[in-house]
Amino acid sequence: MSAQLFVVATPIGHLDDITYRAIDILKSVSIIAAEDTRTSAQLLKHFNITTPLTACHEHNESNKIDVLIQRLLNGENMALISDAGTPLISDPGFKLVRAAQQHNIRVVPVPGACAAIAALSSVGLPSDRFSFEGFLPSRQSQRLSQLEKLKDETQTLIFYEAPHRILESVKDMAQVFGADRPVGFAREITKTFETIKKMTLAELVQFIEADHNQQKGEIVLVIGGATEEKDLEQEKLDQLLSRLLQDLSVKAASQLAADLTGIKKKVAYQRALELSNKI
């Protein structure tokens, strides 16, 4: 009779973020399939977990599936973990989970830490709709092409990025999405040097360039959708018109605002009229 495959989330930094349930399952299963057995061995040692480990990473997952599935079919409960956070989220494990389902083996999620969700919850950008995009291509031409496909998306976008590419990636985002697009920058979440900021892409480029330490560690970028950028532009227009209306008529204020921002005079006039009625 087949056993169960537990997909277990582990801490992304702070060890206290592991759940009681995760610890109990890691202690009770017959074997733990881990992305990196050396990294996972340190975690298990901390919680006095003596369950045997076996490596299951992107380079051997395809070749190891048959062996792991057979152990599950033989009745051995198994846990799947990654180096940190929730398995399968930009980590190995998808092929094993898919194979388990194909063999009618029950796959049980054991929720916990996830850097993407932690970042989204803390940067102050819309969270009702979002898209996780993982890592962008390392080649700039491919990266720019991928960003072009995403620039008009209205939902919040979440990216992981390697520290040695973070500056170039943010510069490319500013080029494609626009320098004023809002971005949440979350680095080393739950760790000693945790950094969580919200600013524009242009400001983030300056922030990273001014402090080389921001090019270290695990990084999540949360980008406001295209509608968020429009909201920001609307806010700036309203601020400009409100100031102009203190000294000018609706017609003069809208004309000047149109000249300064490049928006259509008709649009500026209508908005100036709306704002003037509130004054």
C-alpha positions, 0 to 999 in steps of 0.5 A: 500500500502506497504511503504519503509524500509530504511537501514541507515548507522550511524556514527562509531564515529565522529558524523559529518560523518552522511549524510544529507540524513540519517538525513532527512530520520530518521526524516521523517519515521514513526518508527526507528528499532534500535539495541539498543534503548538507544544508538540510542536515544543519536544519535537522540537527538544530531540531534533533531530527534524525530521519535519513536524507537523500538528495533530490535536486535539479540535476538528479531529480529525473533519474531519481524519481523511479527509486523514490516513487517505488519507496512510496509505493512500498509504504514508506512515508516521505517528506520533500524539502528545499534549501529554504521556504516552500518546495517547488517555488523556484526550487526542485520537486515538481517532477517528483510531485507529478510522478506521485500523483500519476501513481495515485500517491497522496501528496500532502502540503505542509504550509510554511514560509515562502519568500514571495508571499512574505515580500508581497505581504510587507511592501504595501503594493496591491495583493488581490491579484499577483503573478509570480515570475520567478527568476528572469533570464540571466542574458540581458537581451532575453531579460528585456524581452521577457520584461516587454511581455510583462510591462502592460500586466495590471497585476502585481509582479513578483520576481526572485533575483540573484544578488550579482544581477540585481542592479542590472535587472532593476535598471532593465525594469526601469527601462521597460516598465518606466522609472516611476513604476513602484517597486517593493525591495525585500532582501534577506527576509527574516534574517539579521540584515533584513531590508524591506523598502518601497520606492520607484524603480529609479530610486531603487537603482540609486539605493542599490548603487549607493550601498553595495550591501544591497547586492548581497543575499536573497532578494525579492522584487515586487513590482506594481502592475501597470494600473498602479503606475497609472495611479501614481501618474494620476496622483502626481497630476492631481498634486500639480493641478491642485497647486496651480488651481490655487493661483490660476483658473481651471482653463489656465491651470489645465493648459499649463498642466498639459504643457508640463506633463504632455497629457491631452488638454481635454483630460487635464481640463476635465480633471482640473474641473473636478478638483476645482469643485472640491476646493 
